[in-house]
Amino acid sequence: MSALVVVAAGPLSTLQDAGRFGWQRFGVSPAGAMDAVAYAAANALAGNAPDVAAIEITLTGDTYEVEAESVRIAVAAAAAIVVDGVPAVGWRSFTLRRRQRLVIGPVTHGTRGYVAVAGGFAVEPQLGSRSVHARTGVGGAPLKAGDGLPLARARAPDAPDVKLDGLALPYVPLPIRVVLGPQDDHFTARGIEAFLGGEYRVSAAADRMGYRLEGPEIEHAAGFDTISDGIVFGSIQVPGTRRPIVLMADRQTSGGYPKIATVASASLPTFAQLKPGDALRFAAVAPAEARELLRRQRAALARLAPTPACRDPRDLSSEALLASNLIDGVVGPYD
């Protein structure tokens, strides 16, 4: 069997695709990639359809060894990369052969990166998705040393390796855009002013389920309990602590704390790259503006066009280095 073998993995490295939908009414979390932009970039570099499952790495990197004739591996991450002991640049694909190793170091800008293979992984989907929800075990478990991820292709495509400019990806810059509601009427005017006017920081309690934020208190109008209703990716609850919790990909399916706002879908990739200690502010937009931001982001992702890269890190000349983006992962202007 052709496989990508895990030599070492960070504690939060998991297989993720676009998510597990249609089951939330039964209490099953959708899971899925936290950063849709970097996830799409990884699949574009691998030559895959945009919804093919990829490995999501968080903060710490992974090491893989090829157990196949050859494989094309794409790395969409701001991290140091080493191929068989030779340093290489990120945001590109690598064609590796049997026994070659790929080492991805800690993420240096942002929090997450994605590793895709040409053709995808031949992992059986559960409830229509290959995404791992670690808390419940649906879809499997986080990667660990010794795991072998079966490859859908026995050999790499016969085409040049490619690269992308990490600075040109369509991230929406800070502040984080939000649409107020659906329960903003559960907060006082002073509470909403604090939410939109204050600076928050990501606390240490931040993972794929949700981010607790530290900052100004948000005043409830009358208590902090509501009838439980559905939770979506980006719902912002405010419990009795009066500080917001942003619910993420592995969120619970329903909750009874009032939701002051929802993060606009186009801002979620930017938010997902924040790490504990990072500062942020929120800015309210109308639903129509949020939809337009998402339309433009998706159109930009559909236009991603990787360009040829050096076939092997040993081929890097001074001219190639000067032409490469050596400072990736920075969230740049959206327009």
N, C-alpha and C positions, 0 to 999 in steps of 0.2 A: 504493500500500500504506500502511495506517495503521501508524505506528511510534512508539516512544519512542526518540529519538535521544540518544546519549550525547555530551555536550559535553565533559565531563571526568570521569575516574573514578579512584578510588584504586587502587593496585596489587593489592589483594586483593578487589575487587568482583567477585562471580561470581553466576551464576544458580544457585539451589538449590531443590530441592523436598524431599520427605520422605526421599529416598534411593533408591539403586539396589540392590535386593535380589534374591537368588537367584543371584548371580554370584560370590560371595566364594570359593566352592570352586574357581573357575577363576582366582583371583588378581585379581579386579576389586574394588577398594575401593567400598563403598557411597556414599561422599561424603554429600551432604544437608546440611540446615540444621544449624548448630552449636547454636543456641538455639531449641528447639522452642516455647518460650513466646512470644518476640517474633515468631517466624515465624507462629505461629497468630494472634497479635494483628493482624499486617499483613493476613492474609487475611480475618479477620473485618471489619476496617475497609473492605476492598475489596468485601465482600459475596461472597467466593469460598468454595468448599469448602476445608477445612483443609489439603489436600495440593497446592494449586496452586503452581507455581513462582514464586518471588519473587527479587528481587536482595538478596544479603547484602552489606552494607558493613562494613568493618573499620577502625576507628579514624578513617581519613580519609573524608570524604564525597564525594558525586558531584554533577554538574550534568546535568540532562536538559532536552530541548526537545521539545515535542509536535508531531508531524507526523501529525495526524489531526484530524477535525472536533472531537472532544473526547475526553477520557479521565479516568477517576477514578483518582487515584494515592493510595495509602495509605502513610504513613510511620510505622513503629513503631521509633522510635529516640530516644534522649536526645541531640538535636543541634539546633543553630540551623538554622532553615529560612527561606528567602526565596523568595517567589513574585513574579516580575517586579519585584524590588527592594523588595518590602514584607515585613517580618518576619512570621512566623507561628509558632504553637505546634505542637509535635509530637504524636504519638500520635493522629493524625486523618487523614481523607481530604481531598483537594483535587480539585475538578473543574476541569480546565484545558482551554483551547482551543488551536487551532493557533497555533504560534510562541510560546506562553507557556513560560517557563522555571521550573524548580524547582531551587533550589540547596540542598543538604544539607551543612551544615558538619561538622567533625570531631565524633566521638562524645565527649560531655562526661562521661558516667557509663557505666561499663562499656566494652565493646570493640566490640560489634556491634549493627547495626540492620538492618531489612528494609524493602524497598520493593516493594509489590504493586500490580498494576493490576486493575481490575474485568474479569473474564473471563479474565485471565491472558495470558501471552505465547504467540504462535503459533509456538513453536520446536519443531522435530521432536525427539522423544525418542530417546535412544540407549540401547539395552538396557533399555528400559522406564522411563527417568527423564530429566529435563531437568537434572539436577545436573551441575555442572562439577567434574571432578577435574583440577586444573591440572597436577599432576606428570606425568600420563599423556596428557592431552588428551582423555580420554573425556568426552563431553558438551560439548566446546568449550574455550574459553580465558577468562581474566579479561577483563572489559570494558575497552575502550579508547576514546578519543575518536574519533568518527566511526561507531561501531557503531550500527546501527538495530535495535532489538528489535521484531519485528512484533507487533501487537496482535491478540488474538482478537476483540475488539469494535471496530467502526469508530467508535463514539461512546459516551459515558458513559451510564450508566443515568439515567433521569429520576427521581431521588430525592435528598433532602437529603444533604449531606456529614455525616459522623459522626465521633465522637471516642471515646476510651477513657481511663480513668484509669490512667496508667502505674504508679502506686503500688499499684493493686489487683490486679495480675497475680500468678498463683500461683507465684512463685518460692519454692523452699525456701531458707531463710536458712542462712548459715554456722553451724556447720562443715559441710564437705562429707561427706554420708553415704556410706559404703562398706560393701560386703559382703565380708568376708574370703574369700580364696581366688581361684582354685582351687588355688593352690600355696603357701598360707601355711605349709605344713609344710616348705618350703625355707628358712625363716628361723628364727632363734633367738627365744626368748621376749624377749630383750633387743632384738632387731631389731624385733619387732612392737610392743613398748612404745615404742620410739623413733618408729616410724611414727605411732602413734595419739596419742602424748603430745607430740610436737614441733610447732613452728611452721615451716611451709615458705613460700617465696616463689616466685612465678612468675619464671623466668629469662628472659633475652632470647631464648632458643631456644624459642619458643612460636608455633605456627601451627596450621593446620587439621589437620595430621597428628598432632601431639602437643605436650605441654607438658613440658619438663624443669623440675624443681623443685629449688630450693636449700634446704638445711636439714640436719637431723640425718642421719647415716649409718645405714643399715639393714643389720644384720649377717645375712649368709647362714649357713645351717647347714652347708652343704657345697658350695661352689662356686656359680657363677651361670649355669650352662648347663643347659638342659633339652631334651628332645625338642620340636621345634617343634610348636605346635598353634595353634588358631584365636585370633584377636584380635577383641574386640568393642569397641564404643564405650564408653570408660570403663575399659578394662583398664589396670591399673597395674603396669608392669614395673619390676624393679629390676636393672639390669645391674651390671657390675663396679665402677662408680663408687659403688655403694651408695646412690645417690639415685634417687628415683622418677621415672618418665616416665609421664604419663597420656596414653593413646592416644585420639585424637579422631576426627572424622568421616572424614577422609582417610587414616586409618591403613592400615598394611600389613595384609594378610589373615592372616598367621601370623607367629609369632616364637618364639625359643628362650630368652628370658630368663624367669625365674620371675615369676609374677604374684602379688603379695602380696594384692591385693584388686581389686575392680571398683567404680567409682563408681555408686551407685544412679541409675537413669535419671532420677528426679525431680530429682536434684541436678545433672545435667549442664548444664541451661540456666544455672544459677548459676555453675558452674565455667567455662563457655564465655564468660562476661562478664568474667572476670578478665583482667588485663593484666600485662605484665612489671612486677615490683616489688610486686604485690599479695600480701598475706599471707593464709594460710589454714591451717586445721587439718582433720584428718579425724576422723570419729566412726563407729565400727562399729555397724551395725544388723543385725538378723536378716533373712533373705530375705523373710519375711512382712511385716515392717515396710516394707521397700523397696517391695514390691508395693503395699502400702496407700498409701504416699506417692504412687506413680505413679497409682494409681486416683483418688485425690482430686484430683491435679493435672489429669489428663485430664478429669475431671468438671467442674472449674472452667473449663477452657478451652472445653468444650462449652457452658457457660452464658454465655460472653462476649456481651454485648449492648451494642453501641455506641449512643450517644445522639446526637441531632442536634447539629451544630456550625454555626458561622457559615459561610455559603456562600462567603465571600470574605474574605481577611485584612483588606481595607479596611473590612469591616463590624464589626470588633472595637470595641465600646464599653467604657467603664470597667466597666460591669456584667458584660459578657462576660468581661473579663480577670479580674475578681475571682472569677468562677465557674469559671475554668479552672485546671487543674493546670499551673503554670508551672515546677515543679521536678520533672521526670520522670526516670525511669530508675533511681531508687534501689530497691534490693532491699529490700522491706518484709517484715514478719512474714508467715509462711505462713498462720497460722490467723486 
